[in-house]
Amino acid sequence: VQLQASGGGLVQPGGSLRLSCAVSGSIFSMNFMAWYRQAPGKQRELVASITSGGSTRYVESVKGRFTISRDNAKNTVYLQMNSLKLEDTAVYYCYVVANSVGYWGQGTQVTVSS
């Protein structure tokens, strides 16, 4: 199972970005998909998650601004990030549980700066 994340970049405060994470390989089940982030000097934190049934959860700091979604046909999870703030700057990582095993994608840098 391989994860390929994309969509990071440099954006001004108030801007938007959409992260994607495509999962490939022999996948029989994929119950949990999530995005984490890690800012310099800070611990990695769970930003948003989505279950196979579509239930979502968000860290309080991104509620109302970020939306996680998944396309099961494409084995892809997305993170739509709107109204970005300076404090959203971090390396974002996708994480999935596929075939009852957890996998991490490579990080993608999101930088919010004026």
N, C-alpha and C positions, 0 to 999 in steps of 0.2 A: 504494500500500500504506500503510495506516494502522495504528498500534498504539495501543490504549487500555488503559492499566494502571490497576488499582484494588486496593483492599484494605489500603492502608497505614493507619496510625493510631498511637495512643498505647496502650502496653501495659506492664504491670508486669513486672519481671524474673521469668523462669520462665513467662511467658505464651506465647500462640501467636497467630499471624496467618497468613492465607493470601492471598498476592498472586496476581492474575490478570492476564493480558495477552492481549487478544483482537486478532487480526490480521484486517484486512479489506482488500478490494480484489481485483484480478485476480492471483490466486496460482496459479502452475502447479507450483511446487515450493517446499518449505520445509524445508531440510536441517538447519538449525542454529538452536536457540532457547536463549536464555540469560538469566540475571539478573546484572546488575552492581550494585554499590553504591558510593556515594561519601560518605564522612563529611567533616565540616568540616575543612579543612586537609589532607586526604589525597587521594591519587590514587584514581581510579576503579579498582575491582578486580572481577575476575570471581568471582562467588559460586558459580554452578552453571550447568551447561550440559547439553543433551540433544540427541542427534542424531535424525535421522529413523528410525534403527534402534532407538532407545531407549537407547543408551549414555549414561551420565551421568558427570559429573565434578563434584567439589566442591572448594572451597578448604578447606584443612585445618581452619580455625577453625570451620567449620559442619558438618563431617562428623558424622553421627549425630544431628544436630538438625534439619537442613533436608532437604527432599525436593523435587526438581524433577520435574514430570510434564507431559505434553502430551496434549491431546485433538485428534487430527488432524481429526476430523469437525467440530470447532468452531474449528479454527485458533487454539487457545488454549494458552498455557503457564501453568503454575501454580508457585508456590513456597510449600510448606507450611513454616512456620517454627515450631518448637517450642523450648521451654526457652530462650527469648530472654534475651540478656544485654545489659547496658548498652552494651557495645562493638558490638552489632549496630545501634545507632542510625545511620541514614544515609538518604540518598535512594536508593531502589532503582529501577533502570532495566531494562526488558526490551530485548532485542536479538534480532533474527531475521535470518537470511539467507533471503530469499525471491526466487525467480527470479534467483538468483546475485548479489543485491544486498543489502547490509547496511542495516538500518533500526533506528532507535532509537525507543523509546516515550518518552513524557513521564515524568518521575520521579514516584514516589510516596513520601512521607515515612513512615519507620518510626522511631518514637521509643520507646525502652525506658527507662522511668523509674519510680522508686518515689515 
